[in-house]
Amino acid sequence: MIIQELKKVGDDERGYTIEYTPKRTGTHMIAFRVAGSVSGRHYHKGLSATKDPEILVLMQGRCIFNWFDVTKEDQTPSTLVLNGPIQLEIPKNTWHEVIAETDCTFLEFNSVAEHAADTFYIS
């Protein structure tokens, strides 16, 4: 798991500015989540290049991020509280869920089709 803080390059009474250089081009998803909602609860095998690793940017909001490695016997989730803006790289074979504590906005560097082609659930 790689977490990268996104540094402010400007800050005034209007808000703040961050410079960001994406690692990937192509179609991306922007997800708007309401406080209390849960997303994920799945993992990716890395079949889609955009899921090895999965890169998402929490642009705004606060969420709880739970995860574990599905290839390990111990599947006790680890937990982080994330405050945007932050970039998160999720390795393949990592089950994960995002619980929005506040309204959140995510930028995910893959298309809906790429996501669907490489999403698996634990029964």
N, C-alpha and C positions, 0 to 999 in steps of 0.2 A: 504494500500500500504506500503510495507516494502522495503526500499532501504538500501543496505549494501555496504559501501565502501570496496573494496578489497585492503588490505594493502600490500605494497611492502616489501619483505624480503631481497632484494638485488637490487642494482642499480649501474651500471658502464657504461663504454663507449660502451658496446655491447647492452645495453638495461636494462630491469629490470626483476625481478622474483617475482611471487606471489605464496604463498602456498594456496591451496584451497581444502576443504573437501566437496564433494557434498552430499546433503541430500538424493539423490535418485540414485538408480542403474537402469540398464536396457538400453534400446535403447534411444539414444538422437539424436537431430538434431543440426547440425551446419549450420547456415545461413550466407551467404555472401551477403551483400546488397550494391548496388552502391549509391553514393551520389544522392539525389533527389528522390529516390524510396520511396514508401509508403507500409508498411506491416500492417496486422491486419485489423482494421475496423470491428471488431467482438467482441463477448464476449463468455464466457464459463459458463455453468451452474454447473460445478463441477461433472458431470456424470462420467468423467474419473478422477481417483485419482490424476493423474499428472496435472490436471487443477484446483485443489483445495488445495492450490493456484497454479497458473502457475508460474514456476520459470525460469527466463532467466538471463543469464550473458552476458552483453555487454562487450565483451572481448577487443574490440578496436573500436575506432571511437566516433563520436558525433552524437546524434540524439535528436529529439523533441519527447516527449512521451505525448500524450493526452489521457485522460480517464474520465469516469463518471460511476456512479452506475446506472445500468438499472432498479433497483427496486425503485429508487427515482423519484419523479415528476420532479424535476429540473435536466435536463440532459445537463447543460452547462458544457462543458469539462474543466477540470483542465489541466494545462500544466507544464511540467518540461523539462529542457534541461539536458540530461544525457551525461556524458563523461566517456568512458570506461577506466579502468575496473571497473565495478560495477555490483552487483547482485540486481535484482528486483523481488519481489514477488507480483503477481497480483491476488487479491482475485477473487473468482467466482462472476459472475454477474457484472463484470467490463468491459464495452466496452472500447477498447483501440486501438490505432494506433501508429505506430512508423514511423517517417519521418526521413530518413537518411540525415543528413547535410553533412556528409563526408562518404566515404566508411566505412562500419561497418561490424564487425563479431560478431554474437550472438551464444551462446550455449543455447539450449532450452532443458529442462529436460523432454522430452516426445517424443514418436515416431510419425511419420506421421499419422498412424492409430488412435492413441489416440487423436491426434489433430482433425482429421476429425470427429471422433465420438462425439466430444463435442465442436463444433464450431457453433455459431448462429449469424445471421445478423439482424440488425434492418432495416425494410423496409421503 
